[in-house]
Amino acid sequence: MTDQTSQATTLSDADQRAKEAYFTASQRQLIWARFKRQRSAMIAAAVLVALILMGLFAPFLGPYDPTIKGRDKDYTNGAPQVPEFCDHNGCSARPFIYGVKRERSIQTNFRWIATIDTEDRRYVQFFVEGDKYKLLGLTFDTHLFGVDKGYIHLFGTDDTGKDILSRTLHAVYTSLAVGTLGVLISFVLALFIGGIAGYFGGMIDGVIQMITDAVRTIPIIPLFIAIAAFLPAETSSEARFFYISIIIGFINWPTLARRVRTHLLVERTQEYVLAAELAGARPGHIIRKHLLPSFTSYIIVDLVISFPYVVRSETALSFIGLGLKDPVNSLGSMLQTTTSADVLLNYQWYFIPVFFFIALVMAFVFVGDGLRDAADPYGDHK
């Protein structure tokens, strides 16, 4: 009887501490605690972190330069090479692939084709020296893996012999970079414009809402067609990247700006805002120090939710030839090569970047939905 009473007292103390922790926790702590209960969101977050790290360390993870400099001329349109441990010559403790050789064949009208040489073993090695690259402002030449001679292409090669794995990793980084820059631009514009409209209201709000509605009606595809027509043919890939990020950012701010405006219209009549005004605080100070921090978590949620839409915009534009082009690798420019029937019938490994694009977008969607549910104070959080 005494043990049961002691156990009940212990459980009661634990419940009391849990309640105290709940009522004393900050908004971020509450959102994180609710977010951790959602298994799908946590799995998506792990996938998203993995993709981001893959993009950031793409030069190290990819075995070769993804541009024309790193192409394998002897293995164009080559199928993925899967490392093996055993073959007709016996087994090896180290994984290996077979070498390839170019030859002409009567069956292909004497065109050059690559054939597998089963007598030429090429052993996989880790932390090998290769093409130089810059990472975190420093120059390196060490790559995660390679072979003792020749090339290795785990995802195959394209029609120019460029490694699809290296291209895919760099494409993930490029799409994330475009999305990040676009989201940051739209974020700053939304906070600035939405904050002014929500705080001042009246005629200023009406004029800003007309501008917001006008921006929302701009069709993005015709806009980029017009811009592409005015861009000089010698425009560098870096400049094109910058232009696309800015335009996407300038087009995607109205939705978040409306949400900021709505929140500020409600909050501007609260007592703490009136107290700040009576103390002589300027409108900019009140918006920046008092109003916007009151729903910072919700702004972060909106940013995460809007990120996949920006990535999809860049991918769609590059897919139809209006976005980034070689030598810049983006998911959209790589998906553009999958539109021909020849690729569908003969070179299915060209579709590997499609799975990375789907994983990236779906990870952002699930993480955004999980954050939105976790940040909802009226949701069912049990």
C-alpha positions, -999 to +999 in steps of 0.1 A: +000+000+000+029+023+008+046+016-025+014+024-044+010+057-026+046+066-032+042+057-069+011+078-072+028+107-055+058+104-079+034+104-109+016+134-095+048+153-091+058+145-127+025+157-140+028+189-120+063+195-133+051+188-169+022+213-164+046+239-150+070+234-179+041+238-204+028+270-189+063+285-185+076+274-219+082+300-246+063+300-279+092+284-298+095+256-272+058+249-275+060+248-313+090+225-312+073+201-286+042+199-308+062+195-340+082+165-326+049+146-321+043+145-358+062+116-373+057+125-409+070+161-403+100+148-385+109+123-413+104+151-438+127+174-417+154+147-417+151+144-455+152+181-459+183+185-437+200+157-457+192+174-490+204+208-478+237+192-466+240+174-499+236+207-517+260+226-495+288+199-498+280+190-534+316+197-546+329+172-520+302+146-524+302+147-562+332+129-578+337+153-607+332+189-620+296+191-632+305+214-661+319+205-694+354+204-678+345+172-660+330+152-688+340+116-697+343+116-735+346+078-736+313+073-718+285+094-733+249+085-724+264+059-702+242+038-679+247+040-641+277+020-629+269-001-598+299-013-577+303-050-573+323-074-551+322-106-571+324-116-608+336-144-630+372-137-619+363-141-582+354-119-553+372-089-538+371-072-505+370-038-522+341-028-544+349-023-581+334-013-614+343-023-649+362-001-674+347+009-707+362+011-742+350+028-773+347+009-805+328+010-838+302-016-846+284-027-878+252-028-859+254+009-851+265+019-886+301+023-874+293+049-848+314+051-817+298+031-788+310+023-753+313-013-743+320-029-709+354-045-705+349-072-678+386-078-676+393-042-665+385-038-628+385-003-614+385-003-576+364+023-557+385+045-533+374+071-507+388+106-501+405+108-535+421+138-551+404+152-582+390+185-596+396+216-575+366+233-560+358+261-535+339+253-503+334+278-475+358+302-491+387+276-492+400+256-521+400+218-519+407+189-543+395+160-522+363+142-531+344+116-511+349+087-536+364+078-569+383+050-586+419+042-590+418+049-627+393+064-651+359+076-640+329+062-620+293+073-627+269+060-601+240+078-618+253+075-654+263+103-678+245+126-702+249+130-739+281+150-734+297+126-708+290+148-677+284+129-645+247+130-636+254+125-599+276+156-597+252+176-617+223+165-595+240+175-563+250+209-577+214+213-591+200+208-556+223+235-543+214+259-571+176+254-567+180+259-529+201+291-535+175+305-559+147+297-535+165+312-505+173+344-523+138+347-537+122+340-503+144+365-485+135+392-510+097+385-507+101+382-469+116+417-466+091+432-490+062+415-473+072+427-438+078+463-450+048+467-471+024+446-450+036+464-418+029+498-432-005+488-445-015+471-413-002+498-389-015+530-407-046+516-424-069+541-440-060+555-474-024+542-472-038+507-467-061+511-497-034+522-520-011+494-509-039+468-514-044+480-549-007+476-556-008+442-540-037+431-562-020+444-593+012+424-585-008+392-579-024+395-613+010+395-631+014+363-651+049+349-645+054+330-677+047+359-701+068+382-679+098+359-682+092+355-719+094+393-722+125+395-700+142+367-719+136+386-751+153+417-737+183+399-721+214+399-743+226+366-756+259+370-739+243+374-704+263+354-680+248+325-660+255+343-627+236+374-639+207+352-651+206+335-617+205+369-600+177+382-623+155+351-618+159+353-580+150+389-579+120+386-601+106+356-583+111+374-550+093+405-563+063+384-575+058+362-544+055+388-516+018+398-517+005+367-499+027+371-469+022+409-469-016+403-466-011+381-436+012+406-419-013+434-427-042+414-412-023+406-380-012+442-375-047+455-381-058+435-350-027+441-329-023+478-334-052+486-310-037+466-281-027+482-249+011+477-254+010+494-287-009+524-272+016+525-244+045+526-268+028+554-288+022+574-256+059+569-247+068+587-279+080+556-299+081+561-337+059+539-359+089+521-374+101+513-339+067+500-328+063+478-359+098+464-357+101+460-319+066+453-308+042+442-335+063+419-358+080+399-329+045+391-316+040+366-344+076+357-355+069+320-354+040+323-378+061+343-402+087+315-401+060+290-408+048+310-438+084+312-452+088+275-450+055+269-467+063+294-495+097+279-501+086+250-523+065+273-545+096+294-552+117+263-560+089+251-583+088+285-600+125+283-608+123+247-619+093+254-642+110+283-658+142+264-664+122+235-676+106+255-704+140+272-713+134+306-697+154+301-665+189+289-658+210+272-685+243+254-689+268+256-674+247+263-643+231+231-630+196+234-617+168+208-613+148+226-639+175+226-665+182+189-659+145+180-661+144+197-695+165+169-709+138+143-700+112+156-725+124+136-755+110+101-764+146+089-769+154+095-733+123+078-721+130+047-742+168+044-739+182+066-712+159+062-682+187+073-657+181+109-669+150+108-646+170+104-614+170+141-607+132+140-609+132+120-576+154+146-559+131+174-570+100+155-557+118+147-524+128+184-520+094+198-527+075+172-506+100+176-477+093+213-476+055+207-479+054+182-450+077+203-428+056+234-435+023+216-427+039+203-395+050+238-384+017+253-393-002+227-372+023+231-343+020+269-344-018+269-343-028+278-307-063+265-313-053+231-327-057+198-310-023+193-294-026+163-271 
